[in-house]
């Protein structure tokens, strides 16, 4: 009996070692194909790796990017749902996917990917709108920042976080008047908001030097506290 148990243990250990060796060799091939922009074979290899490690955030991210850049946008969206079903958080996954798109020298693809997500997962639209706002803020895309900041502000119009991004978007677009109104809104909600005080001081320097100086003094006082 002991010999049978020992034999089973040896066989099981050998099988595990073989599976691990196969996984590692396949991972090396997948990373190589990915590095050279061979998206279709990289996507297939990452899918096989996911079958063995279905809780790996990095594998899912690479597979999503590879499938998307290979043109299989349906699978790239399906993989996101699969990842979440295996306990991978949406925010962490999207941050890794964003980084992988950027490193793949195709950061422009991340925005369209989020828009496809938004169409597919209607129950996650607000979370995805927030990610879109972060994406366009990262890209300094003023018009899209304004759009998605306004979307996020609809249910919470006094959110200082989203108001600040709305003002920044207007400023990037060259709309100083609109940005100024948003900074005034922020100060009505949060009178001690130093950023809004400084921005509004700058914006009113030419039109109202006295107010500009007053705002600047207020900001300096708060900074010294």
Beta strands, then each sheet from edge to edge (+ up, - down):
end
